[in-house]
Amino acid sequence: MERVFRSLKSEWVPPTGYVSPLEAQRDLSYYLMQRYNWLRPHQYNDGVPPARAEEKLNVLSGIS
């Protein structure tokens, strides 16, 4: 979990912060649910985003 927040702070959050809580919620939700899980390559998964790596595991295990 610490790695997620480190990546979030270093890659996504603007240095000056957000203007409003709503803007922060929208931006951080996008980062966590879309970019981090589906687009951002992860070294641990051989360059595959976590959600894609999990899909591969589910296919192998027969879980849908």
FENJOPE-V724573 format. One record per helix or strand of 2 or more residues. SS is the DSSP state (H for helix, E for strand). FROM is the first residue (numbers start at 0). TO is the last residue. If there is no record, write none. Layout:
<<SS:FROM:TO> <SS:FROM:TO>>
//
This chain:
<<H:1:10> <H:20:38> <H:42:44> <H:49:60>>
//
